[in-house]
Amino acid sequence: MHATSRTMPRAFYVLLAVQFVSTLADNAFLIVAIARVMELAEADWRIPLLKIGFTLFYVLLAPLVGPVADAFPKGRVMVLSNALKVVAMVLLLHGGDPLLAIVVAGWGAALYAPAKYGLMTELLPPSELVRANGFFEGATVCAVIFGTVLGGVLISPLLPVLQGPLLWSWQGANGTALLAGMLVLLALNSVAMLVCFVIPDSGARYDPYSIHPRALAVRFWRENILLWRDAVGGMSMSVTTLLWGVGATLQLVVLRWANEALGLPLDKAAYLQGVTALGVVAGAIAASRYVALDRAVRLLPLGLLLGLVIPLMLWVRSIPMAAVLMVVVGAMAGFFVVPMNALLQHRGYTLLTAGRSIAVQGFNENAGMLVMLAVYAGATALQLQLSTLVLGFGALVTVGMVLVCVAYRGQWMPARLA
């Protein structure tokens, strides 16, 4: 069921606003959590564990979050998810382990994903999904840009006004110099939670079904098989799973590269990470304007090129050239992933329901992220050289896309959407 044209624009733009604020806080939170781990002088391999902890519930709760998103108005589910992120910030403020705090935030994010994307597929017809994903991806990546930059600001000594005597007295209780940044993140998550209360109900309703753990697991397995065996669904999910897994790890690799190759501290390296997101915005906007949903499959060769471009970072030694390269990589990724994501959303919604299809998508993409992050954590513990990691991830993208192109070579004609 779709909302009427009168209510759809308001609902969609409110959803965009929540997505922006929530993503802004998530990305700043990661930078602050990394700084907190470094402040506590913990082992380097604990840093990739932060990303693993944030992603864990996307996989563990995947059979449940889809039915939950479909059982209740999705705006109310989003209230709960952002409330969990507020709890995470309170834990961090009171001296809690940053890994525990980010795990709680990941719990909220896992509930949030099928609700936000499911609501978008309920509100919009298939013909508008690529355009809507372009707006959504643009808002998301703008939030990533400002979130990473904000994270850099929050861990730098640039908040003299906020670091007043009262805050310094609180600092003595939890032993951190990051208190002002934590309070800013608490405020952002609280705003996101409050805005969710005004998200209107799309009116879509689904048949109820059992939430018994065994029934959920069996049903979720069948839904996975259904989407993977579908030619269009399997192809698009192969691409998004590969790129999300590699992209999540490259986020950490870029921070390390900026430090080792360019000599940038963590707060400045976060700015370079934000530059990458600028390119993603440009690519997403271009895709939303020029790529029709039924032509998305024709972009597969771009994934091959992306894998070949990633290793070029090893030959860059200046900050301006690094910024240019990161913009190019981001633009290629945005132009490629947005249509693939829209294609997968539409096919999943056609075969299943909005919430359940997003849960399947999230499970596979985040399982890929967990595997890649675990590999990176192991490589860090073994002290592998940065060049080995970069070449390995570039090769993984290239080989993976070759396999996808070969497996789905019969799908080069416009994708079958019905």
Buried (B, 14 or more C-beta within 10 A) or exposed (E): EBBEEEBBEEBBEBBBBBBBBBBBBBBBBBBBBBBBBBBEEBEEBBBBBBBBBBBBBBBBBBBBBBBBBBBBBBBBBBBBBBBBBBBBBBBBBEEBBBBEBBBBBBBBBBBBBBBBBBBBBBBBEBEBBBBBBBBBBBBBBBBBBBBBBBBBBBBBEEBEEBBEEEEEEBBEEBEBBBBBBBBBBBEBBBBBBEBBEEBBBBEBEBEEEEEEEEEBEEBBEEBBEBBBEBBBBBBBBBBBBBBBBBBBBBBBBBBBBBBEBBEBEBBBBBBBBBBBBBBBBBBBBBBBEEBBBBBBBBBBEBBBEBBEBBBBBBEBEEBEBBBBBBBBBBBBBBBBBBBBBBBBBBBBBBBBBBBBBBBBBBBBBBBBBBEBBBBBBEBBEEEEEBBEBBBBBBBBBBEBBBEBBEEBEEBEEEBEBE
